Amino acid sequence: MLINLSVELGVSQKVLEEEYYMVDLFDLMKQKRKKEARSRLNLLTIIHSKQMEEQDFKKFVHSLSTEAGMQEKQEFDRDRFEQLREMI
């Protein structure tokens, strides 16, 4: 298991065992996965946007965005704003 983890992090197994705290490895891997997901999302947008069906493309982009830790922006709802304003 450590050899696979060391390959993912780009360090030797000895460095992994001696210079990293085991409790930090999960956070490091999570950060690495987020970075890779963002990279794949950028690459996907550039290369495959014309080749995929729109619905499949949206699902794939959403899954990569979620994996990358990105949150969707909420749109401004004018009607809801007016309702809140009337309550005041």
GINOR-V548217 format. One record per residue. RES is the residue in one letter. D_FIRST is the distance of its C-alpha to the first C-alpha in Angstrom with 2 decimals. Layout:
BEGIN
RES D_FIRST
RES D_FIRST
END
This chain:
BEGIN
M 0.00
L 3.80
I 5.47
N 5.37
L 6.36
S 8.71
V 10.15
E 10.89
L 12.57
G 14.25
V 13.78
S 12.76
Q 9.98
K 13.08
V 14.49
L 11.52
E 11.76
E 15.55
E 16.73
Y 14.79
Y 15.21
M 12.28
V 14.70
D 15.32
L 11.92
F 12.63
D 16.07
L 15.09
M 13.02
K 16.04
Q 18.43
K 16.80
R 16.95
K 20.55
K 21.48
E 20.27
A 22.14
R 25.22
S 25.07
R 24.87
L 27.67
N 29.83
L 29.27
L 30.01
T 33.14
I 34.43
I 33.75
H 33.78
S 36.21
K 39.09
Q 37.37
M 35.99
E 38.21
E 38.79
Q 37.36
D 34.11
F 33.83
K 34.39
K 31.75
F 29.14
V 30.17
H 30.09
S 26.54
L 25.36
S 27.55
T 26.09
E 22.49
A 23.76
G 25.34
M 28.83
Q 31.65
E 34.73
K 37.99
Q 40.60
E 43.93
F 47.09
D 49.19
R 52.83
D 54.15
R 51.81
F 52.73
E 56.40
Q 55.91
L 54.29
R 57.05
E 59.72
M 58.22
I 58.80
END
